[in-house]
Amino acid sequence: MAAVERTSTGGAGAGDATAVRRGRGRRPAAEVRAEVLAAAGGILLRDGLAAVTFARVADEAGCSKMTLYKWWPSPGALAAEAYFARSMPTLEFPDTGDIRADLTTQLTAFVRLLVEDGAATPVSELIGAAQTDPDVARAWAEKYGRPRRALACARLREAQQKGQLRADADLEIIVDQLWGACYHRLLVLRVPFGVDIVPRLVEQALFGAAART
């Protein structure tokens, strides 16, 4: 709601009129939070985890540092949630009715975000920080890792119910095979990879390595 404007009307002349002060007023908390997450996500992808400070984010979002201290226990926790908010539109899980096509589409978007859109370094930094910082670890798991895993499992479960996957297929393992392979190359092997691996990952996860009969 905009700030109320007040003027003097007590019969004074124009020269005595009280100056009108215009202010932005108090913004809804949801709006401020969205702007903070957008600002933090932009800083994270442009400049890395170390650049995400409460002072810089507050300045870019146009809010006070106290607001950030109230909502997040640390800049790292804010960065983890900001990454989820930033990546969510890109990593939405499609549902065309074809689980093979949908896995390929989603995993391609994930790999492209990492290797083409600049998220590989910030993601590596966040996961590294999560090993020693409980706030980052909790935020990464609760605000990104588990929600993304739940989306993937929900889509796989729907395909399973339609008979596109075996009734005894372990959906959690399929998620590990697909996204875990990308994280393994990014964080452990530290080798280049691109979207060309996606069809092979999906083929392997859905059909395995055994000889077909």
PyRosetta script that sets phi, psi and omega in degrees:
from pyrosetta import init, pose_from_sequence

init()
pose = pose_from_sequence("MAAVERTSTGGAGAGDATAVRRGRGRRPAAEVRAEVLAAAGGILLRDGLAAVTFARVADEAGCSKMTLYKWWPSPGALAAEAYFARSMPTLEFPDTGDIRADLTTQLTAFVRLLVEDGAATPVSELIGAAQTDPDVARAWAEKYGRPRRALACARLREAQQKGQLRADADLEIIVDQLWGACYHRLLVLRVPFGVDIVPRLVEQALFGAAART")
pose.set_psi(1, 134.3)
pose.set_omega(1, -178.1)
pose.set_phi(2, -69.3)
pose.set_psi(2, 153.1)
pose.set_omega(2, 178.3)
pose.set_phi(3, -65.9)
pose.set_psi(3, 144.0)
pose.set_omega(3, 179.9)
pose.set_phi(4, -74.5)
pose.set_psi(4, 134.1)
pose.set_omega(4, 177.9)
pose.set_phi(5, -91.0)
pose.set_psi(5, 135.2)
pose.set_omega(5, -179.1)
pose.set_phi(6, -123.6)
pose.set_psi(6, 136.9)
pose.set_omega(6, 175.2)
pose.set_phi(7, -132.3)
pose.set_psi(7, 156.9)
pose.set_omega(7, 178.6)
pose.set_phi(8, -84.4)
pose.set_psi(8, 133.7)
pose.set_omega(8, -180.0)
pose.set_phi(9, -126.3)
pose.set_psi(9, 22.3)
pose.set_omega(9, -172.8)
pose.set_phi(10, -87.0)
pose.set_psi(10, 37.2)
pose.set_omega(10, 174.1)
pose.set_phi(11, 80.9)
pose.set_psi(11, 4.8)
pose.set_omega(11, -179.3)
pose.set_phi(12, -76.6)
pose.set_psi(12, 158.1)
pose.set_omega(12, 179.2)
pose.set_phi(13, -75.2)
pose.set_psi(13, 177.2)
pose.set_omega(13, -176.9)
pose.set_phi(14, -61.7)
pose.set_psi(14, -32.9)
pose.set_omega(14, -178.2)
pose.set_phi(15, -69.4)
pose.set_psi(15, -20.5)
pose.set_omega(15, -178.9)
pose.set_phi(16, -97.0)
pose.set_psi(16, 2.1)
pose.set_omega(16, -176.4)
pose.set_phi(17, -61.9)
pose.set_psi(17, 138.1)
pose.set_omega(17, 177.3)
pose.set_phi(18, -68.6)
pose.set_psi(18, 134.1)
pose.set_omega(18, -179.1)
pose.set_phi(19, -62.9)
pose.set_psi(19, 138.4)
pose.set_omega(19, 178.7)
pose.set_phi(20, -82.2)
pose.set_psi(20, 126.6)
pose.set_omega(20, 178.2)
pose.set_phi(21, -107.3)
pose.set_psi(21, 126.7)
pose.set_omega(21, 179.0)
pose.set_phi(22, -107.7)
pose.set_psi(22, 131.4)
pose.set_omega(22, 179.1)
pose.set_phi(23, -132.7)
pose.set_psi(23, 159.5)
pose.set_omega(23, 179.9)
pose.set_phi(24, -70.9)
pose.set_psi(24, -27.0)
pose.set_omega(24, 178.9)
pose.set_phi(25, 80.4)
pose.set_psi(25, 179.9)
pose.set_omega(25, -178.3)
pose.set_phi(26, -84.0)
pose.set_psi(26, 126.3)
pose.set_omega(26, 178.9)
pose.set_phi(27, -89.6)
pose.set_psi(27, 150.6)
pose.set_omega(27, 176.1)
pose.set_phi(28, -59.4)
pose.set_psi(28, 144.7)
pose.set_omega(28, -176.9)
pose.set_phi(29, -58.7)
pose.set_psi(29, -39.3)
pose.set_omega(29, -179.2)
pose.set_phi(30, -62.9)
pose.set_psi(30, -37.4)
pose.set_omega(30, 178.7)
pose.set_phi(31, -67.3)
pose.set_psi(31, -43.5)
pose.set_omega(31, 179.4)
pose.set_phi(32, -63.3)
pose.set_psi(32, -44.4)
pose.set_omega(32, -178.9)
pose.set_phi(33, -61.0)
pose.set_psi(33, -43.5)
pose.set_omega(33, 179.2)
pose.set_phi(34, -61.8)
pose.set_psi(34, -41.0)
pose.set_omega(34, -179.8)
pose.set_phi(35, -69.0)
pose.set_psi(35, -35.9)
pose.set_omega(35, 177.4)
pose.set_phi(36, -65.0)
pose.set_psi(36, -46.5)
pose.set_omega(36, -179.4)
pose.set_phi(37, -63.7)
pose.set_psi(37, -38.5)
pose.set_omega(37, 178.2)
pose.set_phi(38, -65.0)
pose.set_psi(38, -43.6)
pose.set_omega(38, 179.2)
pose.set_phi(39, -64.4)
pose.set_psi(39, -45.6)
pose.set_omega(39, -179.2)
pose.set_phi(40, -64.8)
pose.set_psi(40, -39.6)
pose.set_omega(40, 178.9)
pose.set_phi(41, -64.3)
pose.set_psi(41, -40.2)
pose.set_omega(41, 178.0)
pose.set_phi(42, -64.1)
pose.set_psi(42, -44.4)
pose.set_omega(42, 178.6)
pose.set_phi(43, -63.1)
pose.set_psi(43, -43.3)
pose.set_omega(43, -178.8)
pose.set_phi(44, -59.1)
pose.set_psi(44, -48.3)
pose.set_omega(44, -176.8)
pose.set_phi(45, -72.8)
pose.set_psi(45, -30.9)
pose.set_omega(45, -179.3)
pose.set_phi(46, -79.0)
pose.set_psi(46, -45.1)
pose.set_omega(46, -166.3)
pose.set_phi(47, -123.6)
pose.set_psi(47, -3.3)
pose.set_omega(47, 176.9)
pose.set_phi(48, 93.7)
pose.set_psi(48, 172.6)
pose.set_omega(48, -173.3)
pose.set_phi(49, -63.1)
pose.set_psi(49, -40.2)
pose.set_omega(49, -176.5)
pose.set_phi(50, -62.1)
pose.set_psi(50, -24.8)
pose.set_omega(50, -178.1)
pose.set_phi(51, -79.5)
pose.set_psi(51, -13.7)
pose.set_omega(51, -179.4)
pose.set_phi(52, -82.8)
pose.set_psi(52, 92.3)
pose.set_omega(52, 175.5)
pose.set_phi(53, -114.5)
pose.set_psi(53, 155.7)
pose.set_omega(53, 179.1)
pose.set_phi(54, -61.2)
pose.set_psi(54, -37.1)
pose.set_omega(54, -178.7)
pose.set_phi(55, -63.6)
pose.set_psi(55, -46.5)
pose.set_omega(55, -177.8)
pose.set_phi(56, -69.4)
pose.set_psi(56, -42.4)
pose.set_omega(56, -179.6)
pose.set_phi(57, -64.4)
pose.set_psi(57, -43.6)
pose.set_omega(57, 179.1)
pose.set_phi(58, -60.5)
pose.set_psi(58, -40.2)
pose.set_omega(58, 179.7)
pose.set_phi(59, -64.1)
pose.set_psi(59, -45.0)
pose.set_omega(59, -178.7)
pose.set_phi(60, -71.3)
pose.set_psi(60, -32.5)
pose.set_omega(60, -177.7)
pose.set_phi(61, -87.1)
pose.set_psi(61, -11.1)
pose.set_omega(61, 179.9)
pose.set_phi(62, 71.3)
pose.set_psi(62, 40.5)
pose.set_omega(62, 178.4)
pose.set_phi(63, -136.3)
pose.set_psi(63, 179.4)
pose.set_omega(63, -178.5)
pose.set_phi(64, -89.2)
pose.set_psi(64, 153.7)
pose.set_omega(64, 175.0)
pose.set_phi(65, -63.4)
pose.set_psi(65, -32.1)
pose.set_omega(65, -179.8)
pose.set_phi(66, -60.3)
pose.set_psi(66, -33.3)
pose.set_omega(66, 177.2)
pose.set_phi(67, -61.9)
pose.set_psi(67, -41.8)
pose.set_omega(67, -179.5)
pose.set_phi(68, -69.1)
pose.set_psi(68, -40.5)
pose.set_omega(68, 177.3)
pose.set_phi(69, -62.1)
pose.set_psi(69, -30.5)
pose.set_omega(69, -179.4)
pose.set_phi(70, -72.9)
pose.set_psi(70, -34.4)
pose.set_omega(70, -173.5)
pose.set_phi(71, -95.9)
pose.set_psi(71, -27.7)
pose.set_omega(71, -176.7)
pose.set_phi(72, -131.0)
pose.set_psi(72, 139.5)
pose.set_omega(72, -178.7)
pose.set_phi(73, -73.6)
pose.set_psi(73, -19.0)
pose.set_omega(73, -178.9)
pose.set_phi(74, -162.0)
pose.set_psi(74, 160.8)
pose.set_omega(74, 175.2)
pose.set_phi(75, -60.4)
pose.set_psi(75, -33.8)
pose.set_omega(75, 178.3)
pose.set_phi(76, -63.1)
pose.set_psi(76, -40.8)
pose.set_omega(76, 177.4)
pose.set_phi(77, -64.8)
pose.set_psi(77, -39.7)
pose.set_omega(77, 175.8)
pose.set_phi(78, -62.1)
pose.set_psi(78, -43.7)
pose.set_omega(78, -178.8)
pose.set_phi(79, -61.9)
pose.set_psi(79, -40.0)
pose.set_omega(79, -179.9)
pose.set_phi(80, -63.5)
pose.set_psi(80, -45.3)
pose.set_omega(80, 178.4)
pose.set_phi(81, -67.4)
pose.set_psi(81, -36.1)
pose.set_omega(81, 179.4)
pose.set_phi(82, -64.4)
pose.set_psi(82, -36.6)
pose.set_omega(82, 178.1)
pose.set_phi(83, -63.8)
pose.set_psi(83, -41.9)
pose.set_omega(83, 177.8)
pose.set_phi(84, -61.3)
pose.set_psi(84, -46.4)
pose.set_omega(84, -179.5)
pose.set_phi(85, -63.2)
pose.set_psi(85, -38.1)
pose.set_omega(85, -178.3)
pose.set_phi(86, -70.3)
pose.set_psi(86, -39.1)
pose.set_omega(86, -174.8)
pose.set_phi(87, -86.7)
pose.set_psi(87, -17.1)
pose.set_omega(87, -172.8)
pose.set_phi(88, -55.8)
pose.set_psi(88, -47.1)
pose.set_omega(88, -179.9)
pose.set_phi(89, -62.7)
pose.set_psi(89, -36.5)
pose.set_omega(89, -179.1)
pose.set_phi(90, -70.7)
pose.set_psi(90, -35.2)
pose.set_omega(90, -172.6)
pose.set_phi(91, -102.1)
pose.set_psi(91, 21.0)
pose.set_omega(91, 174.4)
pose.set_phi(92, -59.9)
pose.set_psi(92, 141.8)
pose.set_omega(92, -175.8)
pose.set_phi(93, -89.9)
pose.set_psi(93, 117.1)
pose.set_omega(93, -179.4)
pose.set_phi(94, -72.9)
pose.set_psi(94, 160.7)
pose.set_omega(94, 176.1)
pose.set_phi(95, -141.2)
pose.set_psi(95, 88.5)
pose.set_omega(95, 178.8)
pose.set_phi(96, -96.3)
pose.set_psi(96, -4.8)
pose.set_omega(96, -175.0)
pose.set_phi(97, 95.2)
pose.set_psi(97, -9.0)
pose.set_omega(97, 180.0)
pose.set_phi(98, -114.3)
pose.set_psi(98, 102.4)
pose.set_omega(98, -173.4)
pose.set_phi(99, -64.5)
pose.set_psi(99, -34.9)
pose.set_omega(99, 179.0)
pose.set_phi(100, -63.8)
pose.set_psi(100, -46.1)
pose.set_omega(100, 179.4)
pose.set_phi(101, -65.6)
pose.set_psi(101, -39.6)
pose.set_omega(101, -177.1)
pose.set_phi(102, -70.3)
pose.set_psi(102, -38.7)
pose.set_omega(102, 175.6)
pose.set_phi(103, -63.6)
pose.set_psi(103, -41.3)
pose.set_omega(103, 179.6)
pose.set_phi(104, -63.3)
pose.set_psi(104, -43.2)
pose.set_omega(104, -179.8)
pose.set_phi(105, -64.2)
pose.set_psi(105, -47.3)
pose.set_omega(105, -176.4)
pose.set_phi(106, -68.2)
pose.set_psi(106, -43.9)
pose.set_omega(106, -178.9)
pose.set_phi(107, -68.1)
pose.set_psi(107, -34.1)
pose.set_omega(107, 175.4)
pose.set_phi(108, -63.2)
pose.set_psi(108, -43.0)
pose.set_omega(108, 178.1)
pose.set_phi(109, -62.3)
pose.set_psi(109, -39.6)
pose.set_omega(109, 179.5)
pose.set_phi(110, -64.4)
pose.set_psi(110, -48.6)
pose.set_omega(110, -179.3)
pose.set_phi(111, -65.1)
pose.set_psi(111, -40.6)
pose.set_omega(111, 179.5)
pose.set_phi(112, -63.4)
pose.set_psi(112, -39.5)
pose.set_omega(112, 177.5)
pose.set_phi(113, -59.8)
pose.set_psi(113, -41.0)
pose.set_omega(113, -179.3)
pose.set_phi(114, -70.4)
pose.set_psi(114, -54.9)
pose.set_omega(114, -166.8)
pose.set_phi(115, -94.1)
pose.set_psi(115, -18.5)
pose.set_omega(115, -178.5)
pose.set_phi(116, -112.4)
pose.set_psi(116, -29.2)
pose.set_omega(116, -175.2)
pose.set_phi(117, -102.5)
pose.set_psi(117, 7.5)
pose.set_omega(117, 171.1)
pose.set_phi(118, 87.6)
pose.set_psi(118, 13.5)
pose.set_omega(118, -176.6)
pose.set_phi(119, -88.3)
pose.set_psi(119, -10.1)
pose.set_omega(119, -174.4)
pose.set_phi(120, -59.7)
pose.set_psi(120, -47.6)
pose.set_omega(120, -178.2)
pose.set_phi(121, -67.1)
pose.set_psi(121, -49.5)
pose.set_omega(121, 177.4)
pose.set_phi(122, -59.0)
pose.set_psi(122, -39.4)
pose.set_omega(122, 178.9)
pose.set_phi(123, -64.3)
pose.set_psi(123, -43.4)
pose.set_omega(123, 177.8)
pose.set_phi(124, -60.8)
pose.set_psi(124, -41.2)
pose.set_omega(124, 179.9)
pose.set_phi(125, -66.8)
pose.set_psi(125, -40.5)
pose.set_omega(125, 179.6)
pose.set_phi(126, -65.2)
pose.set_psi(126, -45.2)
pose.set_omega(126, -180.0)
pose.set_phi(127, -66.6)
pose.set_psi(127, -37.2)
pose.set_omega(127, 176.0)
pose.set_phi(128, -63.7)
pose.set_psi(128, -44.8)
pose.set_omega(128, 179.0)
pose.set_phi(129, -63.5)
pose.set_psi(129, -33.0)
pose.set_omega(129, -178.6)
pose.set_phi(130, -65.2)
pose.set_psi(130, -18.7)
pose.set_omega(130, -179.6)
pose.set_phi(131, -73.7)
pose.set_psi(131, -22.5)
pose.set_omega(131, -177.0)
pose.set_phi(132, -124.4)
pose.set_psi(132, -12.6)
pose.set_omega(132, -177.3)
pose.set_phi(133, -113.2)
pose.set_psi(133, 107.5)
pose.set_omega(133, -177.3)
pose.set_phi(134, -59.5)
pose.set_psi(134, -33.7)
pose.set_omega(134, 179.7)
pose.set_phi(135, -65.4)
pose.set_psi(135, -43.9)
pose.set_omega(135, 178.4)
pose.set_phi(136, -67.2)
pose.set_psi(136, -42.1)
pose.set_omega(136, -180.0)
pose.set_phi(137, -59.6)
pose.set_psi(137, -44.5)
pose.set_omega(137, -179.4)
pose.set_phi(138, -66.8)
pose.set_psi(138, -44.0)
pose.set_omega(138, -179.0)
pose.set_phi(139, -65.5)
pose.set_psi(139, -42.0)
pose.set_omega(139, -179.5)
pose.set_phi(140, -63.1)
pose.set_psi(140, -43.9)
pose.set_omega(140, -179.3)
pose.set_phi(141, -69.1)
pose.set_psi(141, -45.8)
pose.set_omega(141, -173.0)
pose.set_phi(142, -80.7)
pose.set_psi(142, -33.1)
pose.set_omega(142, -174.8)
pose.set_phi(143, -98.8)
pose.set_psi(143, -15.0)
pose.set_omega(143, -179.0)
pose.set_phi(144, -132.9)
pose.set_psi(144, -63.0)
pose.set_omega(144, -171.0)
pose.set_phi(145, -57.4)
pose.set_psi(145, -54.2)
pose.set_omega(145, -177.2)
pose.set_phi(146, -69.7)
pose.set_psi(146, -42.7)
pose.set_omega(146, 176.3)
pose.set_phi(147, -60.2)
pose.set_psi(147, -40.6)
pose.set_omega(147, 179.8)
pose.set_phi(148, -66.8)
pose.set_psi(148, -40.5)
pose.set_omega(148, 178.9)
pose.set_phi(149, -63.4)
pose.set_psi(149, -40.5)
pose.set_omega(149, 179.8)
pose.set_phi(150, -63.6)
pose.set_psi(150, -39.8)
pose.set_omega(150, 177.5)
pose.set_phi(151, -61.8)
pose.set_psi(151, -44.8)
pose.set_omega(151, -179.8)
pose.set_phi(152, -64.0)
pose.set_psi(152, -44.8)
pose.set_omega(152, -179.7)
pose.set_phi(153, -64.7)
pose.set_psi(153, -36.8)
pose.set_omega(153, 179.0)
pose.set_phi(154, -63.8)
pose.set_psi(154, -42.0)
pose.set_omega(154, 179.2)
pose.set_phi(155, -67.7)
pose.set_psi(155, -40.2)
pose.set_omega(155, 177.8)
pose.set_phi(156, -65.6)
pose.set_psi(156, -38.9)
pose.set_omega(156, -179.4)
pose.set_phi(157, -64.6)
pose.set_psi(157, -38.6)
pose.set_omega(157, 177.5)
pose.set_phi(158, -63.1)
pose.set_psi(158, -42.2)
pose.set_omega(158, 177.4)
pose.set_phi(159, -64.4)
pose.set_psi(159, -37.6)
pose.set_omega(159, 178.5)
pose.set_phi(160, -63.5)
pose.set_psi(160, -41.9)
pose.set_omega(160, 179.9)
pose.set_phi(161, -66.7)
pose.set_psi(161, -24.5)
pose.set_omega(161, 177.9)
pose.set_phi(162, -89.4)
pose.set_psi(162, 1.7)
pose.set_omega(162, 178.4)
pose.set_phi(163, 83.9)
pose.set_psi(163, 10.5)
pose.set_omega(163, 178.9)
pose.set_phi(164, -81.3)
pose.set_psi(164, -17.5)
pose.set_omega(164, 174.8)
pose.set_phi(165, -126.7)
pose.set_psi(165, 153.3)
pose.set_omega(165, 177.7)
pose.set_phi(166, -58.8)
pose.set_psi(166, 149.0)
pose.set_omega(166, -179.3)
pose.set_phi(167, -64.4)
pose.set_psi(167, -27.5)
pose.set_omega(167, -178.9)
pose.set_phi(168, -98.5)
pose.set_psi(168, 9.8)
pose.set_omega(168, 179.9)
pose.set_phi(169, -63.7)
pose.set_psi(169, 136.0)
pose.set_omega(169, 178.8)
pose.set_phi(170, -87.7)
pose.set_psi(170, 104.9)
pose.set_omega(170, -173.9)
pose.set_phi(171, -67.9)
pose.set_psi(171, -35.6)
pose.set_omega(171, 178.5)
pose.set_phi(172, -62.9)
pose.set_psi(172, -38.6)
pose.set_omega(172, 179.4)
pose.set_phi(173, -67.4)
pose.set_psi(173, -38.1)
pose.set_omega(173, 177.7)
pose.set_phi(174, -60.8)
pose.set_psi(174, -42.7)
pose.set_omega(174, 177.6)
pose.set_phi(175, -61.4)
pose.set_psi(175, -43.7)
pose.set_omega(175, 178.4)
pose.set_phi(176, -60.1)
pose.set_psi(176, -42.5)
pose.set_omega(176, -178.4)
pose.set_phi(177, -63.6)
pose.set_psi(177, -42.5)
pose.set_omega(177, -173.6)
pose.set_phi(178, -78.2)
pose.set_psi(178, -64.5)
pose.set_omega(178, -175.8)
pose.set_phi(179, -76.5)
pose.set_psi(179, -32.3)
pose.set_omega(179, 178.4)
pose.set_phi(180, -62.8)
pose.set_psi(180, -34.5)
pose.set_omega(180, 178.0)
pose.set_phi(181, -62.7)
pose.set_psi(181, -38.1)
pose.set_omega(181, 178.9)
pose.set_phi(182, -67.9)
pose.set_psi(182, -45.2)
pose.set_omega(182, 178.9)
pose.set_phi(183, -64.1)
pose.set_psi(183, -35.5)
pose.set_omega(183, 180.0)
pose.set_phi(184, -64.1)
pose.set_psi(184, -43.0)
pose.set_omega(184, 178.6)
pose.set_phi(185, -68.5)
pose.set_psi(185, -36.5)
pose.set_omega(185, -177.7)
pose.set_phi(186, -72.2)
pose.set_psi(186, -45.9)
pose.set_omega(186, -168.2)
pose.set_phi(187, -101.1)
pose.set_psi(187, -31.7)
pose.set_omega(187, -174.2)
pose.set_phi(188, -100.1)
pose.set_psi(188, -58.8)
pose.set_omega(188, -179.3)
pose.set_phi(189, -75.8)
pose.set_psi(189, -30.1)
pose.set_omega(189, -178.5)
pose.set_phi(190, 53.0)
pose.set_psi(190, 51.3)
pose.set_omega(190, 178.5)
pose.set_phi(191, -115.3)
pose.set_psi(191, 150.8)
pose.set_omega(191, 178.5)
pose.set_phi(192, -65.0)
pose.set_psi(192, 144.7)
pose.set_omega(192, 173.1)
pose.set_phi(193, -153.4)
pose.set_psi(193, 161.7)
pose.set_omega(193, -177.9)
pose.set_phi(194, -146.9)
pose.set_psi(194, -171.4)
pose.set_omega(194, -174.8)
pose.set_phi(195, -65.9)
pose.set_psi(195, -14.2)
pose.set_omega(195, -179.6)
pose.set_phi(196, -66.0)
pose.set_psi(196, -19.0)
pose.set_omega(196, 179.6)
pose.set_phi(197, -80.6)
pose.set_psi(197, -15.0)
pose.set_omega(197, -172.0)
pose.set_phi(198, -61.2)
pose.set_psi(198, -51.9)
pose.set_omega(198, -179.3)
pose.set_phi(199, -57.6)
pose.set_psi(199, -35.9)
pose.set_omega(199, 179.5)
pose.set_phi(200, -70.1)
pose.set_psi(200, -38.2)
pose.set_omega(200, 176.8)
pose.set_phi(201, -62.7)
pose.set_psi(201, -45.4)
pose.set_omega(201, -178.9)
pose.set_phi(202, -65.4)
pose.set_psi(202, -42.7)
pose.set_omega(202, 178.2)
pose.set_phi(203, -58.9)
pose.set_psi(203, -45.0)
pose.set_omega(203, -178.4)
pose.set_phi(204, -66.1)
pose.set_psi(204, -42.8)
pose.set_omega(204, -177.5)
pose.set_phi(205, -67.2)
pose.set_psi(205, -37.4)
pose.set_omega(205, -175.4)
pose.set_phi(206, -84.5)
pose.set_psi(206, -32.4)
pose.set_omega(206, -171.7)
pose.set_phi(207, -119.7)
pose.set_psi(207, -9.5)
pose.set_omega(207, 175.4)
pose.set_phi(208, 73.5)
pose.set_psi(208, -173.5)
pose.set_omega(208, -175.8)
pose.set_phi(209, -108.1)
pose.set_psi(209, -5.0)
pose.set_omega(209, -179.2)
pose.set_phi(210, -68.6)
pose.set_psi(210, 150.0)
pose.set_omega(210, 177.6)
pose.set_phi(211, -63.9)
pose.set_psi(211, 138.0)
pose.set_omega(211, -178.3)
pose.set_phi(212, -82.7)
pose.set_psi(212, 144.5)
pose.set_omega(212, 178.6)
pose.set_phi(213, -118.6)
pose.dump_pdb("model.pdb")
